[in-house]
Amino acid sequence: MSVSRRINRLGLGVFERNDIRKQTYQVCKSNNDLPSLLDLSLGSTDIKPPDTVLHAIKNSLAQSKSSAYCLHAATEPFRESVAIWVSKRFGVNVDPYEEVLLLIGSQEGTAHLPLAVLNSGDTGLILDPSYPSHRGGLILADAHIEKLVLKAEEDWKPNFHSLTNAQLDQLKMIIFGFPHNPTAQVGDQTWLDEAMKCGVKHEVVIAHDNPYVDLCFEYNAPSLLNCPGWREWGIEFFSLSKGWCLGGFRLGFAIGAKPLINALRRVKSVVDFNQSLALQEGAIEALLNSSSWPKQVLETYKQRRDTAMKALSQLGWKVPVPSMAMYLWMPLPYWAKKSGFNDETFAADLLKKTGVALTPGSGFGQGGSDWLRLALVLPKDQLEEAFMRMESWWHVNS
């Protein structure tokens, strides 16, 4: 059976490739004396959500309305809670009826937005490296993709000034996100201001993916909501997956220009219904009464980051200190390049020999080649175990 050209263009995503490798390892482990899998490849935390959030969900589950289909009108209490949270968090007033939309995570929103605003053949710009849904959404919309390459020597800063007026006039959308996944850099508000100015001047939709807004170690996270012009050409995506540890519950939202929110809502109306009202009750509790929770989570990630950086330093692996939580962005060691490893084969061999799973940086685009992403999603003792295994493997290979 043939499949669409879009599917062929998508290829096998980095997380799917990782999953296949991990399944293969688990099968081998069951047949051989191999250590347990220590999965540091996916940003899916082991940290529990706030008890109050779980109780809010549990207390609503038995209500008949929680098992019914949820249409857009029924999400009004959630959208009103978002507006309250935004006012407190950013000092910005938003219209919960026209400028806010419930999502099944920010990933779903960024993947569906191109379907809402682009025609076949239109051009969208992504950063390289970038989160896979940014590229994937443009492919599904049959768009032409331009890439703005980020460089380590420039601290992964996007140089929007490098885009000519002719290039900007061809663009219909720019989609990116800071704090940045995978490079673990918080970024700067001026970078978003620069992008938003381009959007207003050249009539380009500026889509900003911001699920890590509350997980910054050293600096305040930038936000598109602080940029003049977002109500005309901007849309920003947020998630409860990271700050409130609700990844598996799939809760996120978009805030943006009314035409963009309306267009995205129309796409969603033929793709899915909304999450259960019970899950929305949990999200409301998180936003209104557990807004300080991400700070507690951040302290845990700081401890894990420090543990990891110490172990890597002892190993002789020079890794940049991340300014955002959850990940380390690690350059391929010199000895590994000399031995013929690239990021894909390095990660594959490490998993096969030690049971420690990392994500190859090239899975986020060519700009991530020869880098690896490590997710700080296991307790300190398991992280230390992972680095002990890596140390033995390192000395055998280096």
C-alpha positions as a Markdown table, in Angstrom:
| # | Residue | x | y | z |
|---|---|---|---|---|
| 1 | Met | 0.0 | 0.0 | 0.0 |
| 2 | Ser | 1.3 | 3.4 | -0.9 |
| 3 | Val | 1.3 | 6.3 | 1.6 |
| 4 | Ser | 1.2 | 10.0 | 1.2 |
| 5 | Arg | 4.3 | 12.0 | 0.2 |
| 6 | Arg | 3.8 | 13.9 | 3.4 |
| 7 | Ile | 4.4 | 10.7 | 5.4 |
| 8 | Asn | 7.5 | 9.9 | 3.4 |
| 9 | Arg | 8.8 | 13.4 | 4.1 |
| 10 | Leu | 8.2 | 13.0 | 7.8 |
| 11 | Gly | 10.4 | 10.0 | 7.9 |
| 12 | Leu | 10.9 | 8.1 | 11.2 |
| 13 | Gly | 11.0 | 10.6 | 14.0 |
| 14 | Val | 13.8 | 10.7 | 16.6 |
| 15 | Phe | 11.5 | 9.6 | 19.4 |
| 16 | Glu | 10.2 | 6.7 | 17.4 |
| 17 | Arg | 13.7 | 5.7 | 16.5 |
| 18 | Asn | 14.6 | 5.9 | 20.2 |
| 19 | Asp | 11.6 | 3.8 | 21.1 |
| 20 | Ile | 12.5 | 1.1 | 18.7 |
| 21 | Arg | 16.1 | 1.0 | 20.1 |
| 22 | Lys | 14.8 | 0.8 | 23.7 |
| 23 | Gln | 12.3 | -2.0 | 22.8 |
| 24 | Thr | 15.1 | -3.9 | 21.2 |
| 25 | Tyr | 17.3 | -3.5 | 24.3 |
| 26 | Gln | 14.5 | -4.7 | 26.5 |
| 27 | Val | 14.1 | -7.8 | 24.4 |
| 28 | Cys | 17.8 | -8.4 | 24.6 |
| 29 | Lys | 17.8 | -7.8 | 28.3 |
| 30 | Ser | 15.1 | -10.5 | 28.9 |
| 31 | Asn | 17.3 | -13.0 | 27.1 |
| 32 | Asn | 20.6 | -11.9 | 28.5 |
| 33 | Asp | 22.2 | -10.7 | 31.7 |
| 34 | Leu | 21.9 | -7.0 | 30.9 |
| 35 | Pro | 21.4 | -4.0 | 33.3 |
| 36 | Ser | 18.0 | -2.3 | 33.6 |
| 37 | Leu | 17.2 | 0.4 | 31.1 |
| 38 | Leu | 17.9 | 3.9 | 32.4 |
| 39 | Asp | 15.9 | 6.1 | 30.0 |
| 40 | Leu | 17.3 | 9.7 | 29.8 |
| 41 | Ser | 16.1 | 10.1 | 26.2 |
| 42 | Leu | 12.6 | 11.6 | 26.7 |
| 43 | Gly | 11.5 | 14.7 | 28.6 |
| 44 | Ser | 9.0 | 12.7 | 30.6 |
| 45 | Thr | 9.6 | 13.3 | 34.2 |
| 46 | Asp | 9.4 | 10.9 | 37.1 |
| 47 | Ile | 8.2 | 13.8 | 39.4 |
| 48 | Lys | 4.6 | 13.5 | 40.5 |
| 49 | Pro | 2.1 | 16.4 | 39.9 |
| 50 | Pro | 0.8 | 18.3 | 42.9 |
| 51 | Asp | -1.5 | 16.2 | 45.1 |
| 52 | Thr | -4.2 | 18.9 | 44.9 |
| 53 | Val | -4.2 | 18.6 | 41.1 |
| 54 | Leu | -4.6 | 14.8 | 41.2 |
| 55 | His | -7.4 | 15.2 | 43.8 |
| 56 | Ala | -9.2 | 17.7 | 41.7 |
| 57 | Ile | -9.1 | 15.2 | 38.8 |
| 58 | Lys | -10.1 | 12.3 | 41.0 |
| 59 | Asn | -13.1 | 14.2 | 42.5 |
| 60 | Ser | -14.4 | 15.0 | 39.1 |
| 61 | Leu | -14.0 | 11.6 | 37.4 |
| 62 | Ala | -17.3 | 10.1 | 38.7 |
| 63 | Gln | -19.4 | 13.0 | 37.4 |
| 64 | Ser | -21.3 | 12.0 | 34.2 |
| 65 | Lys | -20.1 | 15.1 | 32.4 |
| 66 | Ser | -16.5 | 14.0 | 32.7 |
| 67 | Ser | -17.0 | 11.0 | 30.5 |
| 68 | Ala | -19.0 | 12.9 | 27.9 |
| 69 | Tyr | -17.6 | 14.6 | 24.8 |
| 70 | Cys | -16.4 | 18.1 | 25.5 |
| 71 | Leu | -17.0 | 20.7 | 22.9 |
| 72 | His | -15.3 | 24.1 | 22.8 |
| 73 | Ala | -18.1 | 26.0 | 24.8 |
| 74 | Ala | -17.6 | 23.6 | 27.7 |
| 75 | Thr | -13.9 | 24.7 | 28.0 |
| 76 | Glu | -14.9 | 28.2 | 29.1 |
| 77 | Pro | -14.0 | 27.7 | 32.8 |
| 78 | Phe | -10.5 | 26.5 | 31.8 |
| 79 | Arg | -10.0 | 29.4 | 29.4 |
| 80 | Glu | -11.1 | 31.9 | 32.1 |
| 81 | Ser | -8.5 | 30.3 | 34.4 |
| 82 | Val | -5.8 | 30.7 | 31.8 |
| 83 | Ala | -6.7 | 34.4 | 31.5 |
| 84 | Ile | -6.3 | 34.8 | 35.3 |
| 85 | Trp | -3.0 | 32.9 | 35.2 |
| 86 | Val | -1.7 | 35.1 | 32.3 |
| 87 | Ser | -2.6 | 38.3 | 34.1 |
| 88 | Lys | -0.7 | 37.2 | 37.2 |
| 89 | Arg | 2.2 | 35.6 | 35.4 |
| 90 | Phe | 2.9 | 38.2 | 32.7 |
| 91 | Gly | 0.8 | 41.3 | 33.6 |
| 92 | Val | -1.1 | 40.9 | 30.3 |
| 93 | Asn | -4.9 | 40.8 | 29.9 |
| 94 | Val | -6.2 | 38.3 | 27.4 |
| 95 | Asp | -9.7 | 37.6 | 26.2 |
| 96 | Pro | -10.6 | 34.0 | 27.3 |
| 97 | Tyr | -13.4 | 33.8 | 24.7 |
| 98 | Glu | -11.5 | 34.9 | 21.7 |
| 99 | Glu | -7.7 | 34.7 | 22.4 |
| 100 | Val | -7.4 | 31.4 | 24.4 |
| 101 | Leu | -7.7 | 27.8 | 23.2 |
| 102 | Leu | -7.4 | 24.5 | 25.1 |
| 103 | Leu | -4.9 | 22.0 | 23.4 |
| 104 | Ile | -3.8 | 18.5 | 23.8 |
| 105 | Gly | -0.3 | 19.8 | 24.7 |
| 106 | Ser | 1.7 | 22.4 | 22.9 |
| 107 | Gln | 3.0 | 19.8 | 20.5 |
| 108 | Glu | -0.4 | 19.2 | 19.1 |
| 109 | Gly | -0.9 | 22.9 | 18.7 |
| 110 | Thr | 2.3 | 23.6 | 16.9 |
| 111 | Ala | 1.7 | 20.6 | 14.6 |
| 112 | His | -1.8 | 21.7 | 13.7 |
| 113 | Leu | -1.3 | 25.4 | 13.3 |
| 114 | Pro | 0.2 | 25.2 | 9.8 |
| 115 | Leu | -2.9 | 23.4 | 8.6 |
| 116 | Ala | -4.9 | 26.4 | 9.9 |
| 117 | Val | -3.0 | 29.2 | 8.3 |
| 118 | Leu | -0.9 | 27.9 | 5.4 |
| 119 | Asn | -1.7 | 26.9 | 1.8 |
| 120 | Ser | 0.1 | 24.1 | 0.0 |
| 121 | Gly | 3.5 | 25.5 | -1.1 |
| 122 | Asp | 3.6 | 28.4 | 1.3 |
| 123 | Thr | 6.9 | 28.9 | 3.2 |
| 124 | Gly | 7.5 | 28.4 | 6.9 |
| 125 | Leu | 10.7 | 29.0 | 8.8 |
| 126 | Ile | 12.0 | 26.9 | 11.6 |
| 127 | Leu | 15.2 | 26.9 | 13.7 |
| 128 | Asp | 17.8 | 24.2 | 13.2 |
| 129 | Pro | 17.9 | 22.4 | 15.6 |
| 130 | Ser | 14.3 | 22.6 | 16.6 |
| 131 | Tyr | 11.6 | 20.5 | 18.2 |
| 132 | Pro | 10.3 | 17.9 | 15.7 |
| 133 | Ser | 6.6 | 19.1 | 15.7 |
| 134 | His | 7.7 | 22.4 | 14.2 |
| 135 | Arg | 9.1 | 20.7 | 11.1 |
| 136 | Gly | 6.4 | 18.0 | 11.2 |
| 137 | Gly | 3.5 | 20.5 | 11.2 |
| 138 | Leu | 4.9 | 22.3 | 8.1 |
| 139 | Ile | 5.3 | 19.0 | 6.3 |
| 140 | Leu | 1.7 | 17.9 | 7.0 |
| 141 | Ala | 0.6 | 21.3 | 5.6 |
| 142 | Asp | 2.6 | 20.6 | 2.4 |
| 143 | Ala | 4.6 | 23.7 | 3.1 |
| 144 | His | 8.1 | 24.6 | 1.9 |
| 145 | Ile | 10.5 | 24.7 | 4.8 |
| 146 | Glu | 13.3 | 27.3 | 5.3 |
| 147 | Lys | 15.8 | 26.8 | 8.2 |
| 148 | Leu | 17.6 | 29.3 | 10.3 |
| 149 | Val | 20.7 | 27.4 | 11.6 |
| 150 | Leu | 21.7 | 28.0 | 15.2 |
| 151 | Lys | 25.4 | 27.8 | 16.1 |
| 152 | Ala | 27.1 | 26.9 | 19.4 |
| 153 | Glu | 29.7 | 29.6 | 19.0 |
| 154 | Glu | 26.8 | 32.1 | 18.9 |
| 155 | Asp | 25.2 | 30.6 | 22.0 |
| 156 | Trp | 22.4 | 29.2 | 19.8 |
| 157 | Lys | 21.0 | 32.7 | 19.1 |
| 158 | Pro | 18.6 | 33.0 | 16.2 |
| 159 | Asn | 19.9 | 35.7 | 13.8 |
| 160 | Phe | 16.6 | 37.0 | 12.4 |
| 161 | His | 18.6 | 40.0 | 11.1 |
| 162 | Ser | 20.3 | 37.7 | 8.6 |
| 163 | Leu | 16.9 | 37.2 | 6.8 |
| 164 | Thr | 16.6 | 39.5 | 3.8 |
| 165 | Asn | 13.5 | 41.5 | 3.0 |
| 166 | Ala | 12.9 | 39.2 | 0.0 |
| 167 | Gln | 13.1 | 36.1 | 2.2 |
| 168 | Leu | 10.8 | 37.6 | 4.8 |
| 169 | Asp | 8.3 | 38.6 | 2.1 |
| 170 | Gln | 8.2 | 34.9 | 1.0 |
| 171 | Leu | 7.5 | 33.7 | 4.5 |
| 172 | Lys | 4.0 | 33.0 | 5.9 |
| 173 | Met | 5.1 | 31.6 | 9.3 |
| 174 | Ile | 8.0 | 31.5 | 11.7 |
| 175 | Ile | 7.8 | 28.8 | 14.4 |
| 176 | Phe | 10.3 | 28.6 | 17.2 |
| 177 | Gly | 10.6 | 28.4 | 20.9 |
| 178 | Phe | 12.7 | 29.8 | 23.8 |
| 179 | Pro | 13.5 | 28.4 | 26.3 |
| 180 | His | 14.9 | 26.2 | 23.6 |
| 181 | Asn | 14.5 | 22.4 | 23.2 |
| 182 | Pro | 17.0 | 20.8 | 22.6 |
| 183 | Thr | 19.8 | 23.2 | 23.4 |
| 184 | Ala | 18.6 | 24.0 | 26.9 |
| 185 | Gln | 19.1 | 27.8 | 26.5 |
| 186 | Val | 16.6 | 30.2 | 27.9 |
| 187 | Gly | 17.1 | 32.8 | 25.3 |
| 188 | Asp | 16.3 | 36.5 | 25.5 |
| 189 | Gln | 13.2 | 38.7 | 25.1 |
| 190 | Thr | 14.9 | 40.8 | 22.5 |
| 191 | Trp | 15.1 | 37.7 | 20.2 |
| 192 | Leu | 11.3 | 37.4 | 20.3 |
| 193 | Asp | 10.9 | 41.2 | 19.9 |
| 194 | Glu | 13.0 | 40.9 | 16.8 |
| 195 | Ala | 10.9 | 38.1 | 15.4 |
| 196 | Met | 7.6 | 39.9 | 16.2 |
| 197 | Lys | 8.8 | 43.0 | 14.4 |
| 198 | Cys | 9.5 | 40.9 | 11.3 |
| 199 | Gly | 6.0 | 39.4 | 11.6 |
| 200 | Val | 4.2 | 42.8 | 11.8 |
| 201 | Lys | 6.3 | 44.4 | 9.0 |
| 202 | His | 6.1 | 41.5 | 6.6 |
| 203 | Glu | 2.7 | 40.0 | 7.6 |
| 204 | Val | 4.2 | 36.7 | 8.9 |
| 205 | Val | 2.6 | 34.6 | 11.5 |
| 206 | Ile | 4.9 | 34.3 | 14.5 |
| 207 | Ala | 4.3 | 31.1 | 16.5 |
| 208 | His | 6.2 | 30.7 | 19.7 |
| 209 | Asp | 6.4 | 27.4 | 21.5 |
| 210 | Asn | 6.8 | 28.1 | 25.3 |
| 211 | Pro | 6.3 | 24.9 | 27.4 |
| 212 | Tyr | 9.4 | 25.6 | 29.5 |
| 213 | Val | 8.5 | 29.1 | 30.5 |
| 214 | Asp | 8.6 | 28.4 | 34.3 |
| 215 | Leu | 11.7 | 26.1 | 34.2 |
| 216 | Cys | 14.6 | 28.6 | 34.0 |
| 217 | Phe | 17.6 | 28.4 | 36.3 |
| 218 | Glu | 19.2 | 31.8 | 35.9 |
| 219 | Tyr | 17.1 | 34.2 | 33.7 |
| 220 | Asn | 13.5 | 35.0 | 33.2 |
| 221 | Ala | 12.0 | 33.2 | 30.2 |
| 222 | Pro | 11.0 | 35.4 | 27.3 |
| 223 | Ser | 7.3 | 35.4 | 26.1 |
| 224 | Leu | 5.6 | 36.5 | 22.9 |
| 225 | Leu | 2.9 | 38.0 | 25.1 |
| 226 | Asn | 5.5 | 40.7 | 26.1 |
| 227 | Cys | 6.0 | 41.7 | 22.4 |
| 228 | Pro | 4.0 | 44.5 | 20.8 |
| 229 | Gly | 2.1 | 43.1 | 17.8 |
| 230 | Trp | 1.2 | 39.6 | 19.1 |
| 231 | Arg | -2.5 | 40.4 | 19.0 |
| 232 | Glu | -2.2 | 41.0 | 15.2 |
| 233 | Trp | 0.3 | 38.3 | 14.1 |
| 234 | Gly | 1.3 | 36.2 | 17.1 |
| 235 | Ile | 0.4 | 33.0 | 18.8 |
| 236 | Glu | 2.1 | 31.4 | 21.8 |
| 237 | Phe | 1.8 | 27.8 | 23.0 |
| 238 | Phe | 2.0 | 26.8 | 26.7 |
| 239 | Ser | 1.9 | 23.4 | 28.4 |
| 240 | Leu | 1.2 | 21.9 | 31.8 |
| 241 | Ser | 3.4 | 18.9 | 31.0 |
| 242 | Lys | 6.7 | 20.3 | 32.2 |
| 243 | Gly | 6.1 | 22.8 | 35.0 |
| 244 | Trp | 3.3 | 20.8 | 36.6 |
| 245 | Cys | 4.5 | 17.3 | 35.6 |
| 246 | Leu | 1.3 | 16.5 | 33.8 |
| 247 | Gly | 2.8 | 15.2 | 30.5 |
| 248 | Gly | 0.7 | 12.1 | 30.2 |
| 249 | Phe | -2.5 | 14.0 | 30.9 |
| 250 | Arg | -1.9 | 16.1 | 27.7 |
| 251 | Leu | -2.9 | 19.5 | 28.8 |
| 252 | Gly | -1.8 | 22.7 | 27.1 |
| 253 | Phe | -3.2 | 25.9 | 25.6 |
| 254 | Ala | -2.6 | 28.6 | 23.0 |
| 255 | Ile | -2.9 | 32.4 | 23.4 |
| 256 | Gly | -2.9 | 34.5 | 20.3 |
| 257 | Ala | -4.4 | 36.8 | 17.7 |
| 258 | Lys | -8.2 | 36.2 | 17.4 |
| 259 | Pro | -8.0 | 35.0 | 13.7 |
| 260 | Leu | -5.3 | 32.5 | 14.5 |
| 261 | Ile | -7.1 | 31.1 | 17.5 |
| 262 | Asn | -10.3 | 30.8 | 15.5 |
| 263 | Ala | -8.5 | 29.1 | 12.6 |
| 264 | Leu | -6.8 | 26.6 | 14.9 |
| 265 | Arg | -10.1 | 25.9 | 16.7 |
| 266 | Arg | -11.7 | 25.1 | 13.3 |
| 267 | Val | -8.9 | 22.6 | 12.6 |
| 268 | Lys | -9.3 | 21.0 | 16.0 |
| 269 | Ser | -13.1 | 20.7 | 15.4 |
| 270 | Val | -12.5 | 18.1 | 12.8 |
| 271 | Val | -9.5 | 16.4 | 14.4 |
| 272 | Asp | -10.5 | 15.9 | 18.0 |
| 273 | Phe | -12.8 | 16.8 | 20.8 |
| 274 | Asn | -11.3 | 18.3 | 24.0 |
| 275 | Gln | -10.0 | 16.5 | 27.1 |
| 276 | Ser | -12.3 | 15.3 | 29.8 |
| 277 | Leu | -13.7 | 18.0 | 32.0 |
| 278 | Ala | -12.1 | 16.1 | 34.9 |
| 279 | Leu | -8.6 | 16.7 | 33.4 |
| 280 | Gln | -9.6 | 20.3 | 32.9 |
| 281 | Glu | -10.5 | 20.6 | 36.6 |
| 282 | Gly | -6.9 | 19.4 | 37.4 |
| 283 | Ala | -5.5 | 22.1 | 35.0 |
| 284 | Ile | -7.6 | 24.8 | 36.6 |
| 285 | Glu | -6.4 | 23.8 | 40.0 |
| 286 | Ala | -2.8 | 23.8 | 38.8 |
| 287 | Leu | -3.0 | 27.3 | 37.2 |
| 288 | Leu | -5.0 | 29.0 | 40.0 |
| 289 | Asn | -3.9 | 27.3 | 43.2 |
| 290 | Ser | -0.6 | 25.6 | 42.5 |
| 291 | Ser | 1.1 | 28.3 | 40.5 |
| 292 | Ser | 4.2 | 28.0 | 42.7 |
| 293 | Trp | 4.7 | 24.3 | 41.9 |
| 294 | Pro | 7.2 | 24.8 | 39.0 |
| 295 | Lys | 9.6 | 26.5 | 41.5 |
| 296 | Gln | 9.7 | 23.3 | 43.6 |
| 297 | Val | 10.2 | 21.3 | 40.4 |
| 298 | Leu | 13.0 | 23.7 | 39.4 |
| 299 | Glu | 14.9 | 23.1 | 42.6 |
| 300 | Thr | 14.8 | 19.3 | 42.0 |
| 301 | Tyr | 16.1 | 19.8 | 38.4 |
| 302 | Lys | 18.9 | 22.1 | 39.8 |
| 303 | Gln | 20.1 | 19.3 | 42.1 |
| 304 | Arg | 20.0 | 16.8 | 39.2 |
| 305 | Arg | 21.8 | 19.2 | 36.9 |
| 306 | Asp | 24.6 | 19.8 | 39.5 |
| 307 | Thr | 24.9 | 16.0 | 40.0 |
| 308 | Ala | 25.2 | 15.4 | 36.3 |
| 309 | Met | 27.6 | 18.3 | 35.6 |
| 310 | Lys | 29.9 | 17.0 | 38.4 |
| 311 | Ala | 29.9 | 13.5 | 37.0 |
| 312 | Leu | 30.6 | 14.7 | 33.5 |
| 313 | Ser | 33.4 | 16.9 | 34.6 |
| 314 | Gln | 35.1 | 14.0 | 36.4 |
| 315 | Leu | 34.7 | 12.0 | 33.2 |
| 316 | Gly | 36.4 | 14.8 | 31.2 |
| 317 | Trp | 33.3 | 15.5 | 29.1 |
| 318 | Lys | 33.1 | 19.3 | 28.7 |
| 319 | Val | 29.4 | 20.1 | 28.6 |
| 320 | Pro | 27.8 | 23.6 | 28.6 |
| 321 | Val | 25.9 | 24.5 | 31.8 |
| 322 | Pro | 22.2 | 24.7 | 30.8 |
| 323 | Ser | 20.3 | 27.8 | 31.8 |
| 324 | Met | 17.0 | 26.0 | 31.5 |
| 325 | Ala | 15.9 | 22.9 | 33.4 |
| 326 | Met | 15.3 | 19.3 | 32.3 |
| 327 | Tyr | 18.0 | 18.8 | 29.7 |
| 328 | Leu | 21.8 | 18.8 | 29.1 |
| 329 | Trp | 22.9 | 19.5 | 25.5 |
| 330 | Met | 26.2 | 17.7 | 25.2 |
| 331 | Pro | 28.7 | 17.9 | 22.3 |
| 332 | Leu | 30.0 | 14.6 | 20.9 |
| 333 | Pro | 33.4 | 14.0 | 22.6 |
| 334 | Tyr | 36.5 | 14.5 | 20.5 |
| 335 | Trp | 37.6 | 10.9 | 21.0 |
| 336 | Ala | 34.3 | 9.7 | 19.7 |
| 337 | Lys | 34.6 | 11.7 | 16.5 |
| 338 | Lys | 38.1 | 10.4 | 16.1 |
| 339 | Ser | 36.8 | 6.8 | 16.6 |
| 340 | Gly | 34.2 | 7.2 | 13.9 |
| 341 | Phe | 31.2 | 7.8 | 16.0 |
| 342 | Asn | 28.5 | 10.3 | 15.1 |
| 343 | Asp | 25.7 | 11.2 | 17.5 |
| 344 | Glu | 23.4 | 8.4 | 16.2 |
| 345 | Thr | 26.0 | 5.6 | 16.5 |
| 346 | Phe | 27.3 | 7.0 | 19.8 |
| 347 | Ala | 23.8 | 6.9 | 21.4 |
| 348 | Ala | 23.1 | 3.4 | 19.9 |
| 349 | Asp | 26.3 | 1.9 | 21.2 |
| 350 | Leu | 25.9 | 3.5 | 24.6 |
| 351 | Leu | 22.4 | 2.0 | 24.9 |
| 352 | Lys | 23.5 | -1.4 | 23.7 |
| 353 | Lys | 26.5 | -1.7 | 26.0 |
| 354 | Thr | 25.2 | 0.1 | 29.2 |
| 355 | Gly | 21.4 | 0.4 | 29.0 |
| 356 | Val | 21.6 | 4.2 | 29.2 |
| 357 | Ala | 19.4 | 5.9 | 26.6 |
| 358 | Leu | 20.2 | 9.4 | 25.2 |
| 359 | Thr | 18.7 | 11.3 | 22.3 |
| 360 | Pro | 20.9 | 11.9 | 19.2 |
| 361 | Gly | 21.0 | 15.6 | 18.4 |
| 362 | Ser | 20.6 | 15.1 | 14.7 |
| 363 | Gly | 17.0 | 14.0 | 15.4 |
| 364 | Phe | 16.3 | 17.7 | 16.0 |
| 365 | Gly | 17.7 | 18.7 | 12.6 |
| 366 | Gln | 21.1 | 18.9 | 10.9 |
| 367 | Gly | 22.1 | 21.7 | 13.2 |
| 368 | Gly | 22.0 | 19.2 | 16.1 |
| 369 | Ser | 24.5 | 16.8 | 14.5 |
| 370 | Asp | 27.3 | 15.7 | 16.8 |
| 371 | Trp | 25.3 | 16.7 | 19.8 |
| 372 | Leu | 23.3 | 14.6 | 22.3 |
| 373 | Arg | 20.4 | 15.5 | 24.6 |
| 374 | Leu | 20.2 | 14.0 | 28.1 |
| 375 | Ala | 16.9 | 14.4 | 30.0 |
| 376 | Leu | 17.2 | 14.8 | 33.8 |
| 377 | Val | 14.1 | 12.8 | 34.4 |
| 378 | Leu | 15.3 | 10.2 | 36.9 |
| 379 | Pro | 16.1 | 10.4 | 40.6 |
| 380 | Lys | 19.6 | 11.4 | 41.8 |
| 381 | Asp | 20.6 | 7.8 | 42.6 |
| 382 | Gln | 19.6 | 6.5 | 39.2 |
| 383 | Leu | 21.4 | 9.4 | 37.5 |
| 384 | Glu | 24.5 | 8.5 | 39.4 |
| 385 | Glu | 24.1 | 4.9 | 38.3 |
| 386 | Ala | 23.8 | 6.0 | 34.7 |
| 387 | Phe | 27.0 | 8.0 | 34.9 |
| 388 | Met | 28.8 | 5.1 | 36.5 |
| 389 | Arg | 27.9 | 2.9 | 33.6 |
| 390 | Met | 28.8 | 5.6 | 31.1 |
| 391 | Glu | 32.2 | 6.0 | 32.8 |
| 392 | Ser | 33.1 | 2.3 | 32.3 |
| 393 | Trp | 32.0 | 2.4 | 28.7 |
| 394 | Trp | 33.8 | 5.7 | 28.1 |
| 395 | His | 37.2 | 4.3 | 29.3 |
| 396 | Val | 36.8 | 1.2 | 27.2 |
| 397 | Asn | 36.1 | 3.2 | 24.0 |
| 398 | Ser | 38.2 | 6.4 | 24.4 |
